[in-house]
Amino acid sequence: MNDPPVYRIRVPNPFVEGRTCVYVIAADPVTMIDSGIATDRAHEELIAGLREHGLDAGDIKRVVLTHKHIDHIGNAWRFQQQSGAEILIHEYETESIADVDPTGERFAATARARLAEWHVPEEIATVATGDFAATWKIESAPATPLADGQRLPLGDGHIEVIHTPGHTLGSVCLRFGRYLFSGDHLLPDISSNVGGGDLRNRGLLRHYLASLARIRDLSDAGGLQVMPGHGEPMDTFIGRCDELIRHHEQRLEKIVAILARNSNLTIYELACELFGKMDGFHIALGCAEANAHLELLQEQGRISRTDRKK
């Protein structure tokens, strides 16, 4: 297969991960992977980036999304309106495109319910969700569902869909030739939050660790370059996968040790033990991360619900 050009365009993102990497594969059909956050500034910089490579919005005929978060799906609808581009996302997450949450209120309501479940004091829960809701420039659009193992024809080759649940239940990595587009599943500098970005689903850490192991095994193919949703590309990734697996294993051990001292902690209290002082929406993220680890420990039989009274 002759490798077509792959362009990386870094667009603004207000969240802690930093700029979102949008990728464009200049083959037939011209395909965009992720689309940045749903703001005018991100869209304008994305269009400027396309023009630097001799492309325009009308050239984009397909937008493939790695997962449902607003800093990845945000501008897909614009390209569909401008060029008729097909939008594709994993079958578990088509609703995030077809029925968008432009004010963030639905997500905030879900977060408030989970925070109450985790015994976060009401005044702190109010702070945790108060700065989340924002008005995005996003509209609902039809989306085509993707499934694990699916192959999308592209130029002389294809994009292979690899389902990597964990960060969200519908997270995917996309393999095209020597490139592996990893979204937020595998990042070079930070550990993706597990639990906070998909508050309606359970068992996410078990899924995430299995997905890391699956991606690690792709190294047998050799020569793959990881193109992450944030940060710089990675020429090797076995070590990074091992590092992330080890990170979560160490956190599991730490939680077991904490609960051996005090098994009556609430999720919120456990999160404070793990992460110290948390501000704003990081309260929800920290509690969700702690809860995801507790879920796995319970699945493994290392702790039981009867060990914890709250």
C-alpha positions as a printed NumPy array, in Angstrom:
array([[  0.   ,   0.   ,   0.   ],
       [  1.293,   3.445,  -0.878],
       [  1.051,   5.549,   2.27 ],
       [ -0.935,   8.746,   1.65 ],
       [ -0.072,  11.9  ,   3.595],
       [ -1.306,  12.042,   7.192],
       [ -1.589,  15.55 ,   8.628],
       [ -1.765,  16.399,  12.344],
       [ -3.607,  19.583,  13.303],
       [ -3.5  ,  20.617,  16.961],
       [ -6.554,  22.651,  17.967],
       [ -7.35 ,  24.5  ,  21.224],
       [ -8.893,  22.578,  24.096],
       [ -9.731,  24.155,  27.489],
       [ -9.336,  20.925,  29.439],
       [ -6.289,  19.626,  31.284],
       [ -5.161,  17.321,  28.464],
       [ -4.138,  20.302,  26.327],
       [ -4.652,  20.736,  22.603],
       [ -6.569,  18.038,  20.755],
       [ -4.833,  16.351,  17.845],
       [ -7.007,  16.06 ,  14.756],
       [ -5.651,  13.879,  11.956],
       [ -6.443,  14.059,   8.266],
       [ -5.612,  11.233,   5.875],
       [ -5.36 ,  12.614,   2.361],
       [ -6.7  ,   9.569,   0.499],
       [ -9.997,   8.719,  -1.158],
       [-12.22 ,   9.546,   0.659],
       [-10.37 ,  12.287,   2.555],
       [-10.825,  11.199,   6.159],
       [-10.625,  13.194,   9.383],
       [-10.003,  11.407,  12.67 ],
       [-11.611,  13.34 ,  15.531],
       [-12.679,  16.941,  15.098],
       [-11.74 ,  19.04 ,  18.133],
       [-13.95 ,  20.79 ,  20.641],
       [-17.199,  22.525,  19.673],
       [-16.028,  26.141,  19.797],
       [-15.594,  28.737,  17.066],
       [-11.918,  29.11 ,  17.932],
       [-11.195,  25.391,  17.59 ],
       [-13.135,  25.218,  14.325],
       [-11.338,  28.249,  12.895],
       [ -7.915,  26.85 ,  13.778],
       [ -8.904,  23.5  ,  12.327],
       [ -9.912,  25.117,   9.036],
       [ -6.665,  27.122,   9.039],
       [ -4.736,  23.894,   9.575],
       [ -6.494,  22.238,   6.665],
       [ -5.64 ,  25.159,   4.4  ],
       [ -1.967,  24.899,   5.341],
       [ -2.088,  21.458,   3.737],
       [ -4.01 ,  22.567,   0.659],
       [ -7.381,  21.329,   1.892],
       [-10.682,  22.93 ,   2.881],
       [-13.797,  21.888,   4.757],
       [-15.477,  20.752,   1.549],
       [-12.719,  18.187,   0.968],
       [-13.542,  16.21 ,   4.119],
       [-15.814,  13.321,   3.163],
       [-15.573,  11.156,   6.279],
       [-15.113,  11.929,   9.993],
       [-14.201,   8.96 ,  12.193],
       [-14.434,   9.596,  15.939],
       [-12.388,   7.719,  18.527],
       [-14.885,   8.326,  21.341],
       [-17.766,  10.519,  22.468],
       [-16.065,  13.315,  24.43 ],
       [-16.797,  16.894,  23.404],
       [-13.148,  17.727,  22.613],
       [-13.178,  14.957,  19.986],
       [-16.68 ,  15.017,  18.484],
       [-17.237,  18.778,  18.65 ],
       [-16.929,  19.889,  15.034],
       [-17.997,  16.732,  13.213],
       [-21.484,  18.124,  12.577],
       [-20.024,  21.196,  10.867],
       [-18.181,  19.078,   8.313],
       [-21.287,  17.046,   7.663],
       [-23.205,  20.243,   6.943],
       [-20.397,  21.763,   4.867],
       [-19.388,  18.771,   2.76 ],
       [-21.903,  16.012,   3.425],
       [-19.214,  14.094,   5.314],
       [-20.228,  10.804,   6.88 ],
       [-19.734,  10.699,  10.663],
       [-18.734,   7.359,  12.179],
       [-18.442,   6.413,  15.863],
       [-18.63 ,   3.144,  17.785],
       [-22.109,   1.664,  17.996],
       [-22.226,   2.221,  21.77 ],
       [-21.874,   5.977,  21.292],
       [-23.907,   6.984,  18.241],
       [-26.366,   8.726,  20.588],
       [-23.649,  11.235,  21.525],
       [-23.827,  12.505,  17.929],
       [-27.462,  11.859,  17.088],
       [-28.763,  13.474,  20.296],
       [-26.162,  15.95 ,  21.52 ],
       [-26.036,  17.632,  24.936],
       [-25.049,  21.192,  23.928],
       [-25.388,  22.735,  27.404],
       [-23.848,  19.809,  29.283],
       [-26.873,  19.725,  31.572],
       [-27.659,  16.053,  31.012],
       [-24.099,  15.07 ,  31.848],
       [-24.106,  17.354,  34.881],
       [-27.318,  15.712,  36.116],
       [-25.754,  12.27 ,  35.764],
       [-22.658,  13.519,  37.594],
       [-24.767,  14.899,  40.451],
       [-26.544,  11.55 ,  40.834],
       [-23.257,   9.634,  40.956],
       [-21.717,  12.113,  43.4  ],
       [-24.666,  11.585,  45.721],
       [-24.173,   7.819,  45.384],
       [-20.525,   8.302,  46.342],
       [-21.487,  10.311,  49.464],
       [-19.914,  13.555,  48.288],
       [-21.178,  16.323,  50.609],
       [-23.841,  18.385,  48.871],
       [-21.936,  21.669,  49.037],
       [-18.871,  20.009,  47.493],
       [-20.945,  18.245,  44.831],
       [-22.364,  21.627,  43.836],
       [-18.838,  22.93 ,  43.306],
       [-17.877,  19.787,  41.392],
       [-20.625,  20.185,  38.801],
       [-21.111,  23.94 ,  38.852],
       [-18.275,  24.732,  36.458],
       [-18.983,  21.87 ,  34.076],
       [-22.032,  23.018,  32.165],
       [-21.059,  25.082,  29.148],
       [-22.74 ,  26.064,  25.926],
       [-21.13 ,  24.346,  22.962],
       [-21.747,  25.161,  19.317],
       [-22.866,  21.693,  18.389],
       [-25.896,  20.248,  16.653],
       [-27.248,  16.714,  16.418],
       [-26.335,  14.812,  13.258],
       [-26.826,  11.313,  11.894],
       [-23.949,   8.973,  12.654],
       [-22.949,   5.58 ,  11.262],
       [-22.123,   2.95 ,  13.905],
       [-18.748,   1.236,  13.961],
       [-18.015,  -2.28 ,  15.242],
       [-14.866,  -4.029,  16.379],
       [-12.918,  -5.496,  13.478],
       [-14.707,  -3.421,  10.864],
       [-12.611,  -2.229,   7.938],
       [-13.266,   1.072,   6.227],
       [-11.883,   1.278,   2.673],
       [ -9.437,   4.151,   2.28 ],
       [ -7.272,   4.715,  -0.77 ],
       [ -5.363,   1.518,  -1.511],
       [ -5.932,   0.189,   2.003],
       [ -8.346,   0.362,   4.888],
       [ -8.85 ,   1.661,   8.411],
       [ -9.278,  -1.158,  10.922],
       [-11.529,  -0.469,  13.915],
       [-10.165,  -1.823,  17.215],
       [-12.621,  -1.528,  20.103],
       [-10.736,  -0.387,  23.222],
       [-13.335,   0.235,  25.942],
       [-12.218,   1.807,  29.196],
       [-11.846,   5.57 ,  28.951],
       [-15.36 ,   5.347,  27.508],
       [-17.288,   2.204,  26.707],
       [-17.221,   2.988,  22.975],
       [-13.58 ,   4.056,  22.707],
       [-11.795,   2.801,  19.597],
       [ -8.295,   2.844,  18.196],
       [ -7.909,   2.981,  14.427],
       [ -5.123,   1.238,  12.517],
       [ -4.198,   2.473,   9.071],
       [ -1.012,   1.195,   7.511],
       [  1.823,   2.032,   9.885],
       [ -0.326,   4.386,  11.979],
       [ -2.363,   3.636,  15.091],
       [ -4.707,   6.479,  16.02 ],
       [ -5.31 ,   5.981,  19.726],
       [ -7.66 ,   8.804,  20.772],
       [ -7.52 ,   9.077,  24.562],
       [ -6.969,   5.363,  25.107],
       [ -3.181,   5.635,  24.971],
       [ -1.585,   9.01 ,  25.709],
       [  2.137,   9.698,  26.043],
       [  2.193,  11.977,  29.072],
       [ -0.911,  11.453,  31.191],
       [ -3.054,   8.55 ,  32.349],
       [ -6.526,   8.713,  30.87 ],
       [ -9.25 ,   9.039,  33.475],
       [-11.205,   5.818,  33.918],
       [-14.748,   6.26 ,  35.158],
       [-15.318,   9.999,  34.942],
       [-15.863,  10.199,  31.222],
       [-18.546,   7.525,  31.123],
       [-20.513,   7.841,  34.343],
       [-23.438,   5.688,  33.233],
       [-21.389,   2.508,  32.766],
       [-19.679,   0.079,  35.133],
       [-16.614,  -2.156,  34.993],
       [-14.57 ,   0.373,  33.043],
       [-11.197,  -0.35 ,  34.653],
       [-11.469,  -4.058,  33.819],
       [-12.217,  -3.063,  30.225],
       [ -9.406,  -0.507,  30.144],
       [ -6.71 ,  -2.916,  31.344],
       [ -7.835,  -5.547,  28.843],
       [ -7.783,  -2.924,  26.082],
       [ -4.259,  -1.843,  27.033],
       [ -3.12 ,  -5.464,  26.844],
       [ -4.784,  -5.821,  23.447],
       [ -3.051,  -2.734,  22.059],
       [  0.252,  -3.852,  23.549],
       [ -0.039,  -7.079,  21.556],
       [ -0.216,  -5.05 ,  18.341],
       [  3.485,  -4.374,  18.8  ],
       [  4.054,  -7.834,  17.327],
       [  3.089,  -6.326,  13.975],
       [  6.092,  -3.998,  14.269],
       [  6.627,  -0.503,  12.947],
       [  3.4  ,   1.052,  14.244],
       [  3.458,   4.729,  15.147],
       [  0.892,   5.779,  17.742],
       [ -0.92 ,   9.025,  16.95 ],
       [ -2.622,  10.055,  20.214],
       [ -5.544,  12.405,  20.803],
       [ -3.283,  14.68 ,  22.865],
       [  0.494,  14.98 ,  22.934],
       [  3.245,  13.849,  20.595],
       [  3.295,  10.692,  18.433],
       [  4.979,   7.604,  19.879],
       [  7.284,   5.383,  17.831],
       [  7.245,   2.689,  20.536],
       [  4.428,   1.929,  22.906],
       [  5.037,  -1.393,  24.693],
       [  6.715,   0.457,  27.54 ],
       [  3.896,   2.979,  27.776],
       [  1.243,   0.245,  27.917],
       [  3.219,  -1.564,  30.621],
       [  3.645,   1.68 ,  32.546],
       [ -0.093,   2.38 ,  32.533],
       [ -0.979,  -1.191,  33.529],
       [  1.536,  -0.994,  36.378],
       [  0.141,   2.407,  37.431],
       [ -3.347,   0.967,  37.89 ],
       [ -2.066,  -2.174,  39.599],
       [ -0.221,   0.012,  42.104],
       [ -3.354,   2.054,  42.714],
       [ -5.32 ,  -1.122,  43.37 ],
       [ -2.711,  -2.175,  45.932],
       [ -2.816,   1.253,  47.547],
       [ -6.598,   1.076,  47.904],
       [ -6.385,  -2.368,  49.513],
       [ -3.893,  -0.948,  52.018],
       [ -6.082,   2.09 ,  52.738],
       [ -9.16 ,  -0.075,  53.308],
       [ -7.188,  -2.403,  55.573],
       [ -6.769,   0.591,  57.87 ],
       [-10.337,   1.865,  57.503],
       [-12.912,  -0.157,  55.61 ],
       [-15.706,   2.315,  56.337],
       [-14.59 ,   5.082,  53.959],
       [-17.042,   6.526,  51.46 ],
       [-15.977,   6.783,  47.82 ],
       [-15.408,  10.488,  48.335],
       [-13.257,   9.899,  51.41 ],
       [-11.27 ,   7.244,  49.565],
       [-10.719,   9.63 ,  46.638],
       [ -9.415,  12.259,  49.078],
       [ -6.998,   9.661,  50.502],
       [ -5.77 ,   8.881,  47.   ],
       [ -5.622,  12.33 ,  45.422],
       [ -5.643,  14.872,  48.245],
       [ -7.448,  18.156,  47.663],
       [ -9.494,  18.134,  44.472],
       [-10.991,  21.22 ,  42.836],
       [-13.987,  21.721,  40.561],
       [-14.873,  18.88 ,  38.231],
       [-11.723,  17.029,  39.339],
       [-13.78 ,  16.046,  42.397],
       [-16.054,  14.027,  40.117],
       [-13.108,  12.65 ,  38.139],
       [-11.276,  11.606,  41.301],
       [-14.327,   9.912,  42.805],
       [-15.041,   8.124,  39.524],
       [-11.457,   6.874,  39.323],
       [-11.589,   5.602,  42.912],
       [-14.924,   3.92 ,  42.253],
       [-13.647,   2.22 ,  39.084],
       [-10.787,   0.685,  41.064],
       [-13.127,  -0.448,  43.83 ],
       [-15.369,  -2.12 ,  41.266],
       [-12.437,  -4.139,  39.937],
       [-11.28 ,  -5.127,  43.437],
       [-14.801,  -6.36 ,  44.155],
       [-14.883,  -8.3  ,  40.868],
       [-11.551,  -9.888,  41.804],
       [-12.876, -10.852,  45.231],
       [-10.165,  -8.856,  46.989],
       [-12.762,  -6.803,  48.835],
       [-16.494,  -7.215,  49.26 ],
       [-19.338,  -4.774,  49.684],
       [-19.863,  -6.112,  53.204],
       [-16.334,  -4.928,  54.054],
       [-17.542,  -1.389,  53.459],
       [-20.581,  -0.086,  55.316],
       [-21.059,   3.038,  53.206]])
